[in-house]
Amino acid sequence: MVRRVVTAASLLVAVVLIGTIGYGVIEEWGVLDSLYMTIITITTVGYREVAPLSPAGRVFTMALIFAGVAGIGYSFSVIVEFMVEGHLRTLLEGRRMHKRVSELSEHYIVVGIGRVGSVVARSFAEQGVPFVVIDSCEECMQVAEESGWLFVHGDATDEMVLIEAGVAQAKGLVTALDTDADNLFVALTARALNPAVYIVARSSAVVSEAKILRSGADRVLTPNVIGGRRMADMALHPVVSDYLDVVTRGDEIEFRLDSVVVGAHSGLLGMSIRDARIRERTGAYILGVRSSAGSLDPNPPADTVFSAGDELVVLGTRAQLAALAALL
């Protein structure tokens, strides 16, 4: 639609230029007189001529009237359609959206908001995480607009679209497109644009996981495999599955799994888990510890000593995790 508006405006400019040049050549008038005659002719206002017209000038004027009326009529219809159908509002909203996206930093990008990506986006929205979604379908744009999500319309395999979504300043990226080839290419492009961004990619087949990891993704998940394992756990260990559902998605209270880093000036440095009394002081549980060297202990003993840079895997409510973060 924007292209049609540009075409209509170009048509009007062309008619004015042709009229001005035509009167200058045929009647040998100056630029101002030729432009004035052109304007009053194509707008059919009926003012008198600048000077008596020659026979050739009269023929040219008649032709210019037809061209001008047709051009103005077409341009007017395009502009009315542009405004009535909401294209102008869409254009202005797109500019506002671009401005809001350009102001983001340390945000997340969700590529593809189909069955998987939409769940990721809703989870980010529920947790108050700043994020941008990218998709090329028109329906997805409407879904994003209704949900209040920041949206970039385009093909994420194009690096310019990723740049527009702020990949250079992003903290993480989730690519959940339909094909493994597209997810691989997005991971590869995003890694080149931002070596520090954390990339999680969807895979449709297990055999593609290694390729996507080599392309630059930090983690690759295959939804059907995860879904199958979850169904097996529900069948084999229903009580455990019910417990996980309650503590992570309960209606009354919601526990969260999160990670917290031990700060360089924390009062817990050099203390053991036993002596720190994390459970008594905050209510949160320490489930695992990733040391600053990178090794992960999934079940740390009570005499594990905190060091600066250690990352704790913790379970608790939002309030409990906030208290632990302040303590660390």
SULZI-V15888 format. One record per pair of residues at least 12 apart in sequence whose ideal C-beta (glycine too) atoms are under 10 Angstrom apart, sorted by sequence separation. I is the first residue (numbers start at 1). J is the second residue. D is the distance in whole Angstrom. If there is no record, write none. Layout:
I | J | D
I | J | D
//
This chain:
20 | 32 | 9
22 | 34 | 8
23 | 35 | 8
37 | 49 | 7
49 | 61 | 8
108 | 120 | 9
110 | 122 | 10
121 | 133 | 5
132 | 144 | 9
141 | 153 | 5
152 | 164 | 5
174 | 186 | 10
175 | 187 | 6
187 | 199 | 5
201 | 213 | 8
208 | 220 | 8
209 | 221 | 9
287 | 299 | 8
288 | 300 | 7
289 | 301 | 10
300 | 312 | 9
312 | 324 | 8
20 | 33 | 9
21 | 34 | 7
23 | 36 | 9
24 | 37 | 10
36 | 49 | 10
37 | 50 | 5
108 | 121 | 9
110 | 123 | 10
120 | 133 | 9
140 | 153 | 8
152 | 165 | 5
173 | 186 | 8
186 | 199 | 8
187 | 200 | 9
199 | 212 | 9
209 | 222 | 7
268 | 281 | 10
273 | 286 | 6
286 | 299 | 10
287 | 300 | 8
291 | 304 | 9
297 | 310 | 10
300 | 313 | 9
312 | 325 | 10
20 | 34 | 4
21 | 35 | 10
23 | 37 | 5
24 | 38 | 10
36 | 50 | 6
37 | 51 | 9
110 | 124 | 7
133 | 147 | 9
151 | 165 | 9
152 | 166 | 9
173 | 187 | 8
175 | 189 | 10
187 | 201 | 5
199 | 213 | 10
201 | 215 | 8
203 | 217 | 9
206 | 220 | 9
208 | 222 | 8
230 | 244 | 10
286 | 300 | 7
293 | 307 | 9
314 | 328 | 10
19 | 34 | 7
20 | 35 | 5
22 | 37 | 10
23 | 38 | 6
118 | 133 | 9
138 | 153 | 8
150 | 165 | 8
175 | 190 | 8
186 | 201 | 8
201 | 216 | 9
202 | 217 | 10
207 | 222 | 10
289 | 304 | 6
291 | 306 | 10
292 | 307 | 6
296 | 311 | 9
298 | 313 | 8
19 | 35 | 8
20 | 36 | 9
22 | 38 | 8
33 | 49 | 10
34 | 50 | 8
37 | 53 | 9
108 | 124 | 6
117 | 133 | 7
133 | 149 | 5
134 | 150 | 10
135 | 151 | 8
136 | 152 | 10
137 | 153 | 9
150 | 166 | 9
183 | 199 | 10
199 | 215 | 9
201 | 217 | 4
206 | 222 | 6
209 | 225 | 9
273 | 289 | 8
286 | 302 | 10
289 | 305 | 10
291 | 307 | 7
292 | 308 | 7
293 | 309 | 9
297 | 313 | 9
312 | 328 | 8
20 | 37 | 8
21 | 38 | 9
33 | 50 | 5
107 | 124 | 9
117 | 134 | 9
118 | 135 | 10
132 | 149 | 8
133 | 150 | 7
134 | 151 | 8
135 | 152 | 8
136 | 153 | 7
156 | 173 | 9
173 | 190 | 5
183 | 200 | 10
184 | 201 | 8
199 | 216 | 6
200 | 217 | 7
201 | 218 | 9
203 | 220 | 5
205 | 222 | 7
289 | 306 | 8
292 | 309 | 3
293 | 310 | 9
294 | 311 | 10
296 | 313 | 8
17 | 35 | 9
19 | 37 | 7
20 | 38 | 5
23 | 41 | 9
32 | 50 | 9
33 | 51 | 8
117 | 135 | 8
131 | 149 | 7
132 | 150 | 4
133 | 151 | 5
134 | 152 | 5
135 | 153 | 7
136 | 154 | 6
157 | 175 | 10
172 | 190 | 10
173 | 191 | 9
183 | 201 | 5
199 | 217 | 5
200 | 218 | 7
201 | 219 | 7
202 | 220 | 8
203 | 221 | 7
204 | 222 | 7
206 | 224 | 9
286 | 304 | 9
289 | 307 | 9
291 | 309 | 8
292 | 310 | 6
310 | 328 | 9
16 | 35 | 7
19 | 38 | 3
20 | 39 | 9
41 | 60 | 9
131 | 150 | 7
132 | 151 | 7
133 | 152 | 7
134 | 153 | 8
135 | 154 | 8
136 | 155 | 5
156 | 175 | 7
167 | 186 | 10
182 | 201 | 10
183 | 202 | 6
184 | 203 | 9
197 | 216 | 9
198 | 217 | 9
199 | 218 | 5
200 | 219 | 5
201 | 220 | 5
202 | 221 | 6
203 | 222 | 5
204 | 223 | 8
205 | 224 | 9
206 | 225 | 6
290 | 309 | 9
291 | 310 | 6
292 | 311 | 8
18 | 38 | 8
19 | 39 | 8
30 | 50 | 9
37 | 57 | 9
41 | 61 | 6
113 | 133 | 5
130 | 150 | 8
132 | 152 | 6
133 | 153 | 10
134 | 154 | 7
135 | 155 | 9
136 | 156 | 8
157 | 177 | 8
170 | 190 | 8
173 | 193 | 10
182 | 202 | 10
183 | 203 | 7
198 | 218 | 5
199 | 219 | 8
200 | 220 | 8
201 | 221 | 8
202 | 222 | 8
203 | 223 | 8
204 | 224 | 8
205 | 225 | 9
286 | 306 | 10
290 | 310 | 7
291 | 311 | 8
17 | 38 | 9
29 | 50 | 6
41 | 62 | 9
44 | 65 | 7
108 | 129 | 6
110 | 131 | 6
111 | 132 | 10
112 | 133 | 8
113 | 134 | 8
114 | 135 | 8
134 | 155 | 8
135 | 156 | 8
136 | 157 | 9
156 | 177 | 7
173 | 194 | 8
180 | 201 | 9
183 | 204 | 9
195 | 216 | 9
197 | 218 | 9
198 | 219 | 8
199 | 220 | 9
200 | 221 | 7
202 | 223 | 7
203 | 224 | 10
289 | 310 | 6
290 | 311 | 4
16 | 38 | 6
19 | 41 | 7
27 | 49 | 9
29 | 51 | 7
41 | 63 | 10
42 | 64 | 6
43 | 65 | 10
107 | 129 | 8
108 | 130 | 7
109 | 131 | 7
110 | 132 | 7
111 | 133 | 8
112 | 134 | 7
113 | 135 | 5
118 | 140 | 9
121 | 143 | 9
125 | 147 | 7
134 | 156 | 5
136 | 158 | 9
155 | 177 | 10
167 | 189 | 8
168 | 190 | 10
180 | 202 | 8
203 | 225 | 9
289 | 311 | 7
290 | 312 | 8
306 | 328 | 8
15 | 38 | 8
16 | 39 | 7
19 | 42 | 7
27 | 50 | 8
28 | 51 | 10
38 | 61 | 9
41 | 64 | 5
42 | 65 | 7
106 | 129 | 10
107 | 130 | 4
108 | 131 | 4
109 | 132 | 5
110 | 133 | 5
111 | 134 | 5
112 | 135 | 6
114 | 137 | 9
117 | 140 | 9
121 | 144 | 8
125 | 148 | 8
133 | 156 | 10
167 | 190 | 5
170 | 193 | 9
171 | 194 | 9
179 | 202 | 10
180 | 203 | 6
181 | 204 | 10
288 | 311 | 9
289 | 312 | 6
290 | 313 | 7
27 | 51 | 7
37 | 61 | 8
41 | 65 | 6
42 | 66 | 10
44 | 68 | 8
106 | 130 | 8
107 | 131 | 6
108 | 132 | 8
109 | 133 | 8
110 | 134 | 7
111 | 135 | 8
112 | 136 | 9
113 | 137 | 9
125 | 149 | 7
134 | 158 | 10
157 | 181 | 9
162 | 186 | 7
167 | 191 | 10
170 | 194 | 6
173 | 197 | 6
174 | 198 | 9
175 | 199 | 7
176 | 200 | 9
177 | 201 | 9
178 | 202 | 9
180 | 204 | 5
184 | 208 | 7
187 | 211 | 10
188 | 212 | 9
191 | 215 | 7
192 | 216 | 8
260 | 284 | 9
288 | 312 | 7
289 | 313 | 7
27 | 52 | 9
42 | 67 | 7
43 | 68 | 7
44 | 69 | 7
105 | 130 | 9
107 | 132 | 6
108 | 133 | 10
109 | 134 | 7
110 | 135 | 9
112 | 137 | 9
118 | 143 | 7
122 | 147 | 8
124 | 149 | 9
136 | 161 | 9
157 | 182 | 6
161 | 186 | 10
165 | 190 | 10
167 | 192 | 10
168 | 193 | 6
169 | 194 | 8
171 | 196 | 8
172 | 197 | 6
173 | 198 | 7
174 | 199 | 8
175 | 200 | 8
176 | 201 | 8
177 | 202 | 7
179 | 204 | 7
180 | 205 | 6
183 | 208 | 8
187 | 212 | 6
190 | 215 | 10
191 | 216 | 3
287 | 312 | 8
288 | 313 | 4
289 | 314 | 10
15 | 41 | 10
16 | 42 | 7
23 | 49 | 10
27 | 53 | 7
28 | 54 | 10
38 | 64 | 7
41 | 67 | 10
42 | 68 | 2
43 | 69 | 9
104 | 130 | 6
113 | 139 | 10
114 | 140 | 8
118 | 144 | 9
121 | 147 | 7
156 | 182 | 8
157 | 183 | 9
159 | 185 | 10
163 | 189 | 10
167 | 193 | 5
168 | 194 | 5
170 | 196 | 9
171 | 197 | 7
172 | 198 | 4
173 | 199 | 5
174 | 200 | 5
175 | 201 | 5
176 | 202 | 4
178 | 204 | 8
186 | 212 | 10
187 | 213 | 9
188 | 214 | 9
189 | 215 | 9
190 | 216 | 7
191 | 217 | 8
258 | 284 | 9
260 | 286 | 9
276 | 302 | 10
286 | 312 | 5
287 | 313 | 5
288 | 314 | 9
15 | 42 | 6
23 | 50 | 8
26 | 53 | 9
27 | 54 | 7
37 | 64 | 9
41 | 68 | 6
42 | 69 | 7
104 | 131 | 9
113 | 140 | 5
122 | 149 | 9
134 | 161 | 6
155 | 182 | 9
156 | 183 | 9
157 | 184 | 10
158 | 185 | 10
159 | 186 | 10
162 | 189 | 6
167 | 194 | 5
170 | 197 | 5
171 | 198 | 7
172 | 199 | 7
173 | 200 | 7
174 | 201 | 8
175 | 202 | 7
176 | 203 | 10
177 | 204 | 10
180 | 207 | 9
181 | 208 | 9
184 | 211 | 6
185 | 212 | 10
187 | 214 | 9
188 | 215 | 4
189 | 216 | 8
190 | 217 | 9
191 | 218 | 9
262 | 289 | 9
273 | 300 | 6
274 | 301 | 9
275 | 302 | 9
285 | 312 | 10
286 | 313 | 7
287 | 314 | 7
288 | 315 | 10
23 | 51 | 10
26 | 54 | 7
29 | 57 | 9
41 | 69 | 10
42 | 70 | 10
44 | 72 | 9
104 | 132 | 7
112 | 140 | 8
113 | 141 | 10
121 | 149 | 6
134 | 162 | 7
157 | 185 | 5
158 | 186 | 10
161 | 189 | 9
162 | 190 | 6
166 | 194 | 9
168 | 196 | 10
169 | 197 | 9
170 | 198 | 9
172 | 200 | 7
173 | 201 | 9
174 | 202 | 8
180 | 208 | 4
183 | 211 | 10
184 | 212 | 5
187 | 215 | 5
188 | 216 | 5
256 | 284 | 10
257 | 285 | 10
259 | 287 | 10
272 | 300 | 10
273 | 301 | 8
274 | 302 | 4
275 | 303 | 9
276 | 304 | 10
278 | 306 | 10
284 | 312 | 9
285 | 313 | 9
286 | 314 | 6
287 | 315 | 6
26 | 55 | 10
27 | 56 | 8
39 | 68 | 9
42 | 71 | 7
43 | 72 | 7
118 | 147 | 9
156 | 185 | 9
157 | 186 | 6
159 | 188 | 10
168 | 197 | 8
170 | 199 | 10
179 | 208 | 9
180 | 209 | 9
183 | 212 | 6
184 | 213 | 10
186 | 215 | 9
187 | 216 | 5
188 | 217 | 9
255 | 284 | 9
259 | 288 | 9
261 | 290 | 9
272 | 301 | 9
273 | 302 | 5
274 | 303 | 6
276 | 305 | 10
285 | 314 | 6
286 | 315 | 8
12 | 42 | 8
23 | 53 | 9
26 | 56 | 5
27 | 57 | 5
38 | 68 | 8
42 | 72 | 7
113 | 143 | 7
121 | 151 | 10
134 | 164 | 9
156 | 186 | 5
159 | 189 | 5
162 | 192 | 10
163 | 193 | 7
167 | 197 | 7
181 | 211 | 9
184 | 214 | 9
185 | 215 | 8
186 | 216 | 9
187 | 217 | 4
255 | 285 | 9
257 | 287 | 8
262 | 292 | 8
272 | 302 | 7
273 | 303 | 7
274 | 304 | 9
275 | 305 | 9
276 | 306 | 7
284 | 314 | 5
285 | 315 | 5
286 | 316 | 10
25 | 56 | 10
26 | 57 | 5
101 | 132 | 6
113 | 144 | 7
118 | 149 | 10
134 | 165 | 5
155 | 186 | 10
157 | 188 | 9
158 | 189 | 8
159 | 190 | 9
162 | 193 | 6
163 | 194 | 10
180 | 211 | 8
181 | 212 | 10
184 | 215 | 5
186 | 217 | 9
187 | 218 | 9
257 | 288 | 10
259 | 290 | 8
261 | 292 | 9
272 | 303 | 5
273 | 304 | 5
275 | 306 | 10
284 | 315 | 7
285 | 316 | 6
26 | 58 | 10
100 | 132 | 9
132 | 164 | 9
133 | 165 | 8
157 | 189 | 7
162 | 194 | 9
180 | 212 | 7
183 | 215 | 9
184 | 216 | 9
272 | 304 | 6
273 | 305 | 8
282 | 314 | 9
284 | 316 | 3
26 | 59 | 9
27 | 60 | 9
132 | 165 | 5
134 | 167 | 10
156 | 189 | 8
159 | 192 | 8
184 | 217 | 8
187 | 220 | 9
271 | 304 | 10
272 | 305 | 5
273 | 306 | 8
283 | 316 | 6
284 | 317 | 8
22 | 56 | 10
23 | 57 | 7
26 | 60 | 6
27 | 61 | 10
110 | 144 | 10
113 | 147 | 9
131 | 165 | 10
132 | 166 | 7
156 | 190 | 9
159 | 193 | 6
183 | 217 | 8
271 | 305 | 7
272 | 306 | 8
278 | 312 | 9
282 | 316 | 7
283 | 317 | 7
22 | 57 | 9
25 | 60 | 9
26 | 61 | 9
97 | 132 | 9
132 | 167 | 9
162 | 197 | 10
270 | 305 | 6
271 | 306 | 6
284 | 319 | 10
285 | 320 | 9
113 | 149 | 8
130 | 166 | 10
184 | 220 | 10
269 | 305 | 9
270 | 306 | 7
278 | 314 | 8
283 | 319 | 8
284 | 320 | 4
23 | 60 | 7
175 | 212 | 9
183 | 220 | 8
268 | 305 | 9
269 | 306 | 6
270 | 307 | 8
279 | 316 | 10
282 | 319 | 9
283 | 320 | 4
284 | 321 | 6
22 | 60 | 5
23 | 61 | 9
113 | 151 | 9
132 | 170 | 8
268 | 306 | 5
269 | 307 | 7
270 | 308 | 10
278 | 316 | 10
282 | 320 | 5
283 | 321 | 9
284 | 322 | 9
286 | 324 | 9
22 | 61 | 9
110 | 149 | 8
131 | 170 | 9
134 | 173 | 9
267 | 306 | 10
268 | 307 | 10
269 | 308 | 6
273 | 312 | 9
281 | 320 | 10
282 | 321 | 8
284 | 323 | 7
285 | 324 | 10
110 | 150 | 10
130 | 170 | 10
131 | 171 | 10
180 | 220 | 9
266 | 306 | 7
282 | 322 | 9
283 | 323 | 7
284 | 324 | 5
19 | 60 | 8
22 | 63 | 9
23 | 64 | 9
109 | 150 | 10
110 | 151 | 10
111 | 152 | 10
130 | 171 | 9
131 | 172 | 9
132 | 173 | 10
133 | 174 | 10
134 | 175 | 9
135 | 176 | 10
136 | 177 | 10
266 | 307 | 10
269 | 310 | 9
279 | 320 | 10
282 | 323 | 4
283 | 324 | 8
284 | 325 | 9
18 | 60 | 10
19 | 61 | 9
22 | 64 | 7
129 | 171 | 9
131 | 173 | 10
135 | 177 | 9
175 | 217 | 8
180 | 222 | 10
266 | 308 | 7
268 | 310 | 10
278 | 320 | 10
281 | 323 | 8
282 | 324 | 4
107 | 150 | 8
109 | 152 | 9
129 | 172 | 9
131 | 174 | 9
134 | 177 | 10
173 | 216 | 10
264 | 307 | 10
265 | 308 | 8
281 | 324 | 8
282 | 325 | 9
284 | 327 | 9
19 | 63 | 10
111 | 155 | 10
112 | 156 | 7
173 | 217 | 9
262 | 306 | 5
264 | 308 | 5
266 | 310 | 10
282 | 326 | 9
18 | 63 | 10
19 | 64 | 5
111 | 156 | 4
173 | 218 | 10
174 | 219 | 9
175 | 220 | 10
176 | 221 | 9
262 | 307 | 7
263 | 308 | 7
264 | 309 | 8
278 | 323 | 10
279 | 324 | 10
282 | 327 | 6
18 | 64 | 8
19 | 65 | 10
104 | 150 | 8
110 | 156 | 10
111 | 157 | 9
172 | 218 | 9
262 | 308 | 6
263 | 309 | 9
278 | 324 | 7
281 | 327 | 7
282 | 328 | 10
94 | 141 | 10
97 | 144 | 9
109 | 156 | 8
174 | 221 | 9
176 | 223 | 9
261 | 308 | 9
262 | 309 | 7
263 | 310 | 10
16 | 64 | 10
19 | 67 | 8
97 | 145 | 9
124 | 172 | 10
261 | 309 | 7
262 | 310 | 4
15 | 64 | 7
18 | 67 | 8
19 | 68 | 7
101 | 150 | 5
261 | 310 | 7
262 | 311 | 8
278 | 327 | 8
18 | 68 | 10
100 | 150 | 6
101 | 151 | 9
111 | 161 | 9
124 | 174 | 9
260 | 310 | 9
261 | 311 | 5
262 | 312 | 7
278 | 328 | 9
90 | 141 | 9
101 | 152 | 7
111 | 162 | 8
123 | 174 | 10
260 | 311 | 7
261 | 312 | 8
276 | 327 | 8
15 | 67 | 5
16 | 68 | 9
93 | 145 | 8
97 | 149 | 10
98 | 150 | 10
134 | 186 | 9
259 | 311 | 5
260 | 312 | 5
276 | 328 | 9
14 | 67 | 9
15 | 68 | 6
97 | 150 | 6
109 | 162 | 7
121 | 174 | 9
259 | 312 | 7
260 | 313 | 9
15 | 69 | 10
97 | 151 | 6
98 | 152 | 8
111 | 165 | 8
120 | 174 | 5
258 | 312 | 9
259 | 313 | 6
260 | 314 | 6
15 | 70 | 9
16 | 71 | 9
90 | 145 | 10
97 | 152 | 8
110 | 165 | 9
120 | 175 | 10
121 | 176 | 9
258 | 313 | 8
259 | 314 | 7
11 | 67 | 9
12 | 68 | 9
15 | 71 | 5
97 | 153 | 9
109 | 165 | 5
111 | 167 | 10
120 | 176 | 6
257 | 313 | 7
258 | 314 | 6
260 | 316 | 10
268 | 324 | 10
14 | 71 | 8
15 | 72 | 8
94 | 151 | 9
109 | 166 | 7
117 | 174 | 7
119 | 176 | 9
257 | 314 | 7
258 | 315 | 8
13 | 71 | 10
93 | 151 | 10
94 | 152 | 10
107 | 165 | 9
109 | 167 | 6
116 | 174 | 9
117 | 175 | 8
118 | 176 | 9
256 | 314 | 9
257 | 315 | 6
258 | 316 | 8
11 | 70 | 9
12 | 71 | 5
94 | 153 | 8
107 | 166 | 7
116 | 175 | 10
117 | 176 | 4
256 | 315 | 7
257 | 316 | 9
268 | 327 | 7
269 | 328 | 10
11 | 71 | 5
12 | 72 | 7
15 | 75 | 10
106 | 166 | 10
107 | 167 | 10
116 | 176 | 4
117 | 177 | 8
255 | 315 | 6
256 | 316 | 7
258 | 318 | 9
267 | 327 | 7
268 | 328 | 6
10 | 71 | 10
11 | 72 | 9
104 | 165 | 9
105 | 166 | 7
109 | 170 | 5
115 | 176 | 8
116 | 177 | 9
117 | 178 | 10
255 | 316 | 6
256 | 317 | 7
260 | 321 | 7
266 | 327 | 7
267 | 328 | 9
12 | 74 | 9
102 | 164 | 8
104 | 166 | 5
107 | 169 | 7
108 | 170 | 7
109 | 171 | 9
110 | 172 | 10
111 | 173 | 7
112 | 174 | 9
114 | 176 | 7
116 | 178 | 9
255 | 317 | 6
256 | 318 | 7
258 | 320 | 10
259 | 321 | 10
260 | 322 | 10
263 | 325 | 9
266 | 328 | 5
8 | 71 | 8
11 | 74 | 7
12 | 75 | 5
101 | 164 | 7
102 | 165 | 10
103 | 166 | 9
105 | 168 | 9
106 | 169 | 7
107 | 170 | 6
108 | 171 | 6
109 | 172 | 7
110 | 173 | 8
111 | 174 | 7
112 | 175 | 7
113 | 176 | 8
114 | 177 | 8
115 | 178 | 9
254 | 317 | 7
255 | 318 | 9
258 | 321 | 5
265 | 328 | 10
8 | 72 | 9
11 | 75 | 7
12 | 76 | 10
101 | 165 | 6
102 | 166 | 7
105 | 169 | 4
106 | 170 | 8
107 | 171 | 6
108 | 172 | 5
109 | 173 | 4
110 | 174 | 5
111 | 175 | 4
112 | 176 | 5
114 | 178 | 7
253 | 317 | 6
254 | 318 | 8
256 | 320 | 9
257 | 321 | 10
260 | 324 | 6
261 | 325 | 9
263 | 327 | 10
10 | 75 | 10
101 | 166 | 6
104 | 169 | 7
105 | 170 | 8
106 | 171 | 5
107 | 172 | 8
108 | 173 | 7
109 | 174 | 7
110 | 175 | 8
111 | 176 | 7
112 | 177 | 4
253 | 318 | 10
255 | 320 | 9
256 | 321 | 6
260 | 325 | 5
262 | 327 | 10
263 | 328 | 6
8 | 74 | 6
9 | 75 | 7
98 | 164 | 7
103 | 169 | 10
104 | 170 | 8
105 | 171 | 8
106 | 172 | 9
107 | 173 | 10
108 | 174 | 7
109 | 175 | 8
110 | 176 | 7
111 | 177 | 6
112 | 178 | 7
255 | 321 | 9
258 | 324 | 9
260 | 326 | 10
262 | 328 | 5
7 | 74 | 9
8 | 75 | 4
11 | 78 | 9
102 | 169 | 9
104 | 171 | 10
112 | 179 | 10
248 | 315 | 9
258 | 325 | 9
260 | 327 | 9
261 | 328 | 7
7 | 75 | 9
8 | 76 | 8
247 | 315 | 8
260 | 328 | 6
8 | 77 | 8
9 | 78 | 9
247 | 316 | 10
4 | 74 | 9
5 | 75 | 9
8 | 78 | 4
9 | 79 | 9
112 | 182 | 8
247 | 317 | 10
4 | 75 | 10
7 | 78 | 8
8 | 79 | 7
111 | 182 | 9
112 | 183 | 8
6 | 78 | 10
111 | 183 | 8
4 | 77 | 10
5 | 78 | 6
4 | 78 | 5
5 | 79 | 7
8 | 82 | 9
112 | 186 | 9
4 | 79 | 10
111 | 186 | 5
5 | 81 | 9
111 | 187 | 9
1 | 78 | 8
4 | 81 | 8
5 | 82 | 5
109 | 186 | 9
4 | 82 | 8
111 | 190 | 8
1 | 81 | 8
2 | 82 | 8
120 | 200 | 9
1 | 82 | 6
109 | 190 | 8
5 | 87 | 8
120 | 202 | 9
4 | 87 | 9
5 | 88 | 9
1 | 85 | 8
1 | 86 | 10
2 | 87 | 7
109 | 194 | 10
117 | 202 | 8
1 | 87 | 5
2 | 88 | 10
5 | 91 | 9
116 | 202 | 6
1 | 88 | 9
2 | 90 | 10
109 | 197 | 8
111 | 199 | 10
114 | 202 | 10
1 | 90 | 9
2 | 91 | 7
108 | 197 | 9
1 | 91 | 9
108 | 198 | 9
109 | 199 | 9
110 | 200 | 10
111 | 201 | 9
112 | 202 | 8
111 | 202 | 9
108 | 200 | 10
119 | 223 | 10
116 | 221 | 9
116 | 223 | 6
115 | 223 | 8
126 | 254 | 10
127 | 256 | 8
127 | 258 | 10
127 | 318 | 9
//
